[in-house]
Amino acid sequence: MTKVEIRCMNNAGNNTGQCLCCGQCCSSFYVKMSHKELTKQALKDEAKGLSILESDAKFIIKHGIRLSVEEAEMRSPALLNSPNWPRDEYWTCQFHRNDGLCDLDILQLPKPHVCTGYPWYDREPRLKWLYPGCGYNADLFGLKLVKQKEETIMSLPDELEVKVAEVVDYTKMNGSFALALQEVVKRKVAVAEAKKRGLVVSDEELQKAADIFRQVNSLTTSSVTLTWLEERGLTLGALEDHLESNLLIYELKNLLALEFDKERYFTLQPIQDSIRETAYQDWLTNMIG
């Protein structure tokens, strides 16, 4: 018997098409430009005489805080369901508060376009991943676009039959089976270690993960969710096992980080080079700020 309930999800509360001040987009966000590229752009904008509110690059360099992938995952677990996860680095903002509010809003100070323009940035709403619960999801609900799902299974003539073994043989021939097997083995080893260490996932955590998964994949009703699973040859139990494994691996990473030999880690030359470069970039940012 599964623990996850495919319950009714009423999105009416989010149907506002405006910011609900949840703070998720400020907690961890991705910038297409690298830190080096942002610094160069900030210098160019400075030469043009642009103020910090007119230059997103200057604002991010001045007030942004760089996050590692692990830090972004810890701050915003929903990012795990983002189709582009993970990126090389993420950012947060020094004005973002733990309660989701922004110090600039509280002080009634102006904000740059990188903040006020989210998520459409003066363009028409389009199909893209947004944080669960984001008020701008309402714009997506109104889009009358037909999205052809790449995962849709082809319908076959009645006289044809495709066996799972044939699919497995094909993936073995083209080399993709070994990669998939390797990933599955890694996950099973990690999950086994997490359970060995006494890590568990509560029913509430599992249900929350399932609700987020459904929101991200636009599985708004029970029937749509069950059809989505059936089309992929999956069961509710398989979905539950997948989400539980994700959560256990996440907790195992947190535990390993606490046990990590940081002194040995910081003696590695690539890490020292990275720290030196980061220190230089921070110094340069303060000098041009």
N, C-alpha and C positions, 0 to 999 in steps of 0.2 A: 504493500500500500504506500502510495506516494505521500510526501509531506506538503508539497506545493499545491496550492489551490488555484485553479484557473477561475478567478473571481471576476465579477463585473468591475470594470474600470471606467468611472465616470470622469470625463475630461472637461466637463462644463465649467468647473471652477477655474480652469486655466484659459478658457476661451475669451481672452481679453486682447490679445495681440499687442501687449505692452509689457514693459519691465515690471516684474513682481518683486524686485529687490531681494531675490534669493541669494545673490552673490556668487553663484556657482561659476559664472563665466569669468569672474575676477579672481577666484580662488586658485585656479590653474588654467593658463591659456597658452596657446601655441602661436608663435610668430614665424612667418615664413622665412624671414631674414635671420641669418646667424648673428651672434653677438658682435662679431667683427664687422659684418655688413651693416648692422644697426648703428654701430659707432661711426662708420664712414658716412652713413646717411645723415646722422646727427650733425657731423661736422659740416657737411654740405648745406644743410638747412640753416645752420648757424651763420655760414657765410652769406646766405641769402637774406639774413635778417629775420628769419621766422622765429616767432616766440615759441615757448615750450607748449602752448596750447594749439599752435598752428602746425607743430611738427610732432607726429606720433613717435618718430624715432627718438627725438630729444626727450620726450616724456618718459618713454620706456627705459631709456638708458639712465635717466635721472632718478626715476621713482620705481622702476621695476626691480624685482628680486628674482634672480635666476633660480630655477628648480631643476633638480635631477629628475629622471623618469620615476625613480622610486619615491621621491618627495611628492611629485605630482599625483602619483597613484594613491599615496597615503591621504593627501588632502582631498582628492576628488576620485573616489573609487569608480564613479560612473564612467570615467574616461576609458576604463577597460573595455567598454562596449562601443567605443568610438571606432568607426571603420578605419581610421588612420592611426590607431594606437599601435606601437608607441612612436613618438617623434624623438629627435635627438635631445632636445631640451625644452623645458617649459618655463613659464614665468608666473609670478603673482605680483600684486601691487602693494606698496607699503601703506596705502590708504585703505586697503581692504580689511574689514574687521571680522572677527570670528562669528559675529551674529549675522553676517551677510551684508551689512550696511557699509556705506562708503563715508569716510570722514569728510570728503569734499562735499557730499550731499548734505551731511549734517551741518557743516559750516556754511552751506549755501555758496560754495565756491564753484567757478566754472570748471568743466572737464573737457579733455580733448576729444577729437572725433573717434579715436580708437575705442573710447568708452561709450560716447553718446550714439555712435553709428551702429553699434552691435544690434542684431547680427547681419542685417541686410546691407548696411553701408551704402545707402542712397540708391540701391537697386531693388528690383521687384523681388518679393519672396520667392525662394526656389528650394527645391528638395535638398536638404543638407541635414547633417546630424546636429541636434541641439541637446542641451542638458535636459534630462527628465524633469518635468515640472516647470520648465522655462515658459513664461507667458507668451513668447513668440511662437511656440508650437501651434497656437491657434491659427497663425497664418498658414501653416502647413496643412491644417485640416481643411482649409478653404481652397487649396489648390486643386484644380481639375486637370491633373496630369495623369497619364497612364504610365506607370513604371513597370517596365518589363523586368521581372526578377530573373537574374542570371541563374539562380539555383533551381528554377522550375524544371521538373523532370519531363522529358519529352514523352508524348503519347505515342504508342507503338500500334501498328496493325495487330489485329487479334491473333494472326498466325505466327507472330514473332514473340520471342521471350528472351529477356536478358537476365542471366543469373548473376548473383553477387560474385561467384567465383570467377566469372569472365571479367568483371570489372577489376577484381584483384589482380588477375593475370596481366591485364592491360597496364595497370599502374606499375607492376613489377617490370614490365618490358620497357616502359619509358622512364623509369628511374624515380618516379614520384612515390612509389610504395615505401622505399627505404627511408625517405625523409619523413613521411607520415608516421611510419612505425617508430622511428627514433623519437619523435615528439610525444607519441603516446607513451612510450617507455619512460621518458623523462617525467611526464606528468604522474604516472603510476608510482614511480620511485619517490617523487616528492610528496604525494598524498600519503603513501605508506609511512614515510618519515614523520609527516605532520601528525598522523594518528598515533604513531609510536611515542611521540612527545606529549601526547595527551591533548592535542588541539582538537576542538570540536566546533561545529557550526550549529547554531541554534535554529529552531524552526522559524523564528522571527527573521533572522538574518537571511535564511534561505528564501523565505517568502518575499522579502524585500528585493533580493537579487532577481527573483523571477519576475516581479512586477517591473523592475527597471529594464530587464531583457525584453519584455513585451512592449514597453513604451518605445524603446529604441527601434524595435523592428515593426512598429505600427500594428501590433497584434491587439487591437482595441477591444475585441470581444472574445468570449470563450470559444465560440464556434470558429472564428478566424484563427485562433491560436491552435486549436486541435486540427484544423485543416492544414495549417502550415506544417505542423509536425508530421501529419500523415503523408503529405506530399514528399517529404524528405525521408520517409521510412523510419521516423523516430517515434519514440514513445515519451510520455510525460516523465517516466522514470529515467530515461536517458538524459532528458533536459535537466532534471533534478541532479543527477550524478555529475553532469558537466559543470553546473553552477556551484555545487558543493565542492568539487575539486578546485575550481578557481578560487573560492574563498579560503580553502585550506592552504593552497599554495601561497596566497597573499599573506596569511598569518605566519606561515613558515618563514617567508622572506623577512618579515618583521622580527621574528625570533632570532634568525641567523644574523641579522644586522646587529643585534645586541651582543651576540657572542663573538662577533668578528674581531680579529686581531688588528686593530686599527694601526698600531705602531708598526707592525710588519708591512701593512698595506701602504703606509705613507713613505716607506723607504724605497718603494719601487720607482724607478726613474721616470716612466711615463706619467705616474701620478704627480711626482715632483714637478715635471715640466708643465702639467696642466695647472697645478697650483700657482706656479710662477707666472704663467700666462694670465690666469684669472686675476691675480694680484695686480699685474701691470694694467690690465684692462680697467679694473676698478679705480686704480690711481688716475688713469687717463680720463675716465669718466668724471671723476671729481674735479680734475683740472679744467675740463671744458664745460662743466656744468653751469 
